[in-house]
Structures are given as structure tokens and as C-alpha cells.
């Protein structure tokens, strides 16, 4: 499986698996688990589910201290880190694909089709 490395300022060095059709399907499965049974998930939940789903499937190696399973959901920096790492991942994918996949953002950026992360005002005020 092809991988690539990204350095995220303030977080560390990551190795990601290159997204394939199989991995995209796995990401969608993870996403569905997060929003399952919720008829109209909030934009906030869609963002968090999108970030975690993609990162859970695509992270091959993360820096010490970055563990999706043990991140503290009460710490505002948790969401800032998730957003930064996810944005770096999407940016790298867009660069090495040379623009391919722009028509289908759901496959390359967000399960909701929206490439803009939505962060609740509570978290925004705690991270700024």
C-alpha cells in the first residue's frame, strides 16, 4: 500500500495511506457508524465524524501523543488538532492528485460533500 508523510505544525509527523476506493469505502462505513440513526445530524457532528472517520482509516503512523482513541473530548485543543491534521491530509491529497477528484468532494474531502469544517462556537471561543 502506498503511503506518504505530512508534517503538521504543532502536532508532528504523520504517515498516511494513499486513499483508494477500498479505503474510501471503509471511511464511509466509519462515518455511517458515527451518524447512524440520526436523521439530520448537525453540521458539527458531520464535521467531527468526517475528520475521525478519515483519520482512523488513513493514518498509518502518528506522532507520539496523537491517539484518536484516547483524545480528551473535553479539551478544546483536541478539536483544533483534529481539524489541523484533517486539513493537512486533504491539502496533501489535493496536491498529489493534481486536481483529480474535485468534482466528488464526498470521496476526497468530506462525507457531507462540504469541504469546510464546522466547529461549534464553544470550541472556537476556547481555542482562539
RODREN-940298 format. One record per residue (C-alpha): x, y, z. Coordinates in nm, 3 decimals. Layout:
residues N
x;y;z
X;Y;Z
...
//
This chain:
residues 128
x;y;z
0.000;0.000;0.000
0.130;0.344;-0.093
0.190;0.590;0.187
0.308;0.949;0.219
0.431;1.168;0.500
0.297;1.500;0.622
0.428;1.726;0.896
0.152;1.915;1.077
0.286;2.219;1.261
0.239;2.188;1.634
0.123;1.827;1.609
0.400;1.625;1.443
0.485;1.389;1.159
0.222;1.156;1.014
0.234;0.874;0.764
-0.092;0.832;0.575
-0.215;0.558;0.346
-0.295;0.683;-0.001
-0.673;0.685;-0.042
-0.806;0.407;-0.263
-1.160;0.301;-0.350
-1.142;0.033;-0.080
-1.021;0.281;0.182
-1.284;0.536;0.077
-1.550;0.272;0.134
-1.404;0.197;0.476
-1.413;0.569;0.561
-1.779;0.590;0.460
-1.852;0.287;0.680
-1.685;0.455;0.977
-1.876;0.775;0.907
-2.207;0.588;0.898
-2.131;0.434;1.239
-2.090;0.783;1.389
-2.411;0.926;1.247
-2.619;0.606;1.238
-2.975;0.656;1.349
-2.954;1.036;1.340
-3.196;1.156;1.076
-3.042;1.502;1.037
-2.700;1.520;1.202
-2.582;1.867;1.293
-2.308;2.031;1.090
-2.086;1.995;1.395
-2.140;1.617;1.416
-2.087;1.584;1.040
-1.751;1.762;1.070
-1.630;1.557;1.366
-1.749;1.230;1.209
-1.578;1.322;0.881
-1.247;1.404;1.049
-1.235;1.100;1.274
-1.353;0.858;1.004
-1.089;0.964;0.754
-0.808;0.983;1.008
-0.895;0.649;1.167
-0.871;0.471;0.831
-0.587;0.663;0.667
-0.335;0.715;0.950
-0.058;0.460;0.915
0.165;0.620;1.176
0.103;0.916;1.406
0.335;1.114;1.631
0.364;1.018;1.994
0.070;1.157;2.186
-0.172;1.168;1.891
-0.415;0.882;1.951
-0.773;0.907;1.829
-0.887;0.651;2.086
-0.754;0.839;2.389
-0.801;1.205;2.293
-0.986;1.401;2.560
-1.321;1.523;2.418
-1.343;1.800;2.678
-1.013;1.963;2.579
-1.065;2.234;2.314
-0.722;2.159;2.165
-0.848;1.811;2.071
-1.077;1.956;1.804
-0.818;2.204;1.686
-0.568;1.919;1.635
-0.824;1.703;1.455
-0.911;1.990;1.225
-0.546;2.074;1.154
-0.450;1.715;1.078
-0.757;1.658;0.861
-0.696;1.983;0.669
-0.332;1.886;0.611
-0.444;1.543;0.485
-0.697;1.691;0.241
-0.447;1.952;0.122
-0.184;1.687;0.054
-0.434;1.465;-0.128
-0.541;1.754;-0.350
-0.179;1.843;-0.430
-0.060;1.497;-0.525
-0.374;1.419;-0.722
-0.319;1.729;-0.933
-0.680;1.838;-0.903
-0.838;1.498;-0.969
-1.145;1.428;-0.760
-1.254;1.790;-0.724
-1.592;1.701;-0.872
-1.656;1.447;-0.595
-1.577;1.614;-0.267
-1.759;1.342;-0.075
-1.491;1.093;-0.177
-1.195;1.321;-0.125
-1.281;1.569;0.145
-1.595;1.525;0.345
-1.865;1.265;0.378
-2.116;1.550;0.371
-1.981;1.695;0.047
-1.875;2.012;0.227
-1.501;2.076;0.247
-1.536;2.342;0.516
-1.505;2.216;0.870
-1.774;2.336;1.105
-1.658;2.398;1.460
-1.904;2.486;1.732
-1.882;2.837;1.874
-1.797;2.689;2.215
-1.486;2.524;2.077
-1.394;2.825;1.863
-1.407;3.054;2.165
-1.195;2.813;2.370
-0.925;2.775;2.104
-0.884;3.138;1.998
//
